Amino acid sequence: MADITKSFRVNEGLILGDTVGIFTGPDDPTSGEEAGVGSLFLRFPVSGIGSLWEKTDTDDADWKEIGGNRNECQFIPVEWGEDAAAPPDESELITHTNCKIRVRQFDHASSEGILIPFEVPEDIVVASGIFFEVCGIITNATGPSTEGISFKLSGYSVGNDDDINDTFGDEIESKLTGISYAQYDRFKTTKSTKVTITNLARGELVNLYLYRDHDDTDDTYEQKIGVSGIKIHYSKERI
C-alpha cells in the first residue's frame, strides 16, 4: 500500500505531481489538480457546503466527488398500479421456459393508462425531481421491426391533510424507437427528462399517471406490449 502523505494545499498552482495524499482547496479539483491515484481532496469553498473528492485515474481531471448527492433508482411493479379511465389489460403471468413475469399489456389502438402510487423518499433532492423508464417484455408473436413505443408520465404530490385529488403536472415521454425485437425479448425505454410533479415534497404521496401514447409519432409498433413496471430515478442528498 502506498504511503499517505498528508499535505495542505495553500497556494494556487501548487504542483502535487503523482504524490498520493490528502489535500485541500477552495475549488473542485477537476479543473486539473495533479495528484496520485487514490488521493483525496477536501474542498472548502468560500461559502456553501464543502465536498470530498477522490483521484480515480491519472489524468489531471480524473476526480470523482464522493459522499455527495447519490443517484437512486426504485422499481415499481405494474401490479401496484390501479386502472385509469382507459386501462390496459388485466395483470397476467407470462411464462417462458425458466422465466415467469407478470405484466399488463398496453395496446396501440388507444391510449391506455394506470395510476401508480409513489412514496417520496425523506432524503430526495426535490429540485432535481424524478425521471422514469418503462420495463417489460415483447408479448406478441409479431415483434417490432424497426418500430417504436412511447409512454408518458405525469403526477402530483399530496401531504398530510391534503385532498388526494389534484392536478397532474406536465406529462413527459420515455420512448424506445427503431427496435427489432422478438417475442419474449426484454425491453426498457430510455430514461426520460425531468418529470414535473405538482408540489413535489419529501415524505409525501405522489399519484403518477402512466399511459402508452398511441397518438405519438414515436409509437409505431402496432401490437400490444407487456409492461412489468417502471423505474423511478431520483437524487438523494449527501450524507
Secondary structure, DSSP 8 states (H G I E B T S, - for coil): ----EE----STT---TT--EEEEESS-GGGT----TT-EEEE--SSS--EEEEE-SSSTT-EEEESS-EEEEEEEEGGG-EE-SS-----EEEEETTEEEEEEEE-SSS--EEEEEEE--TTB-GGG-EEEEEEEE--SSS--SSEEEEEEEEEEEE-TT--S-------EEEEEEEE---TT-EEE----S-B-EET--TT-EEEEEEEE-TTSTT----S-EEEEEEEEEEEE---
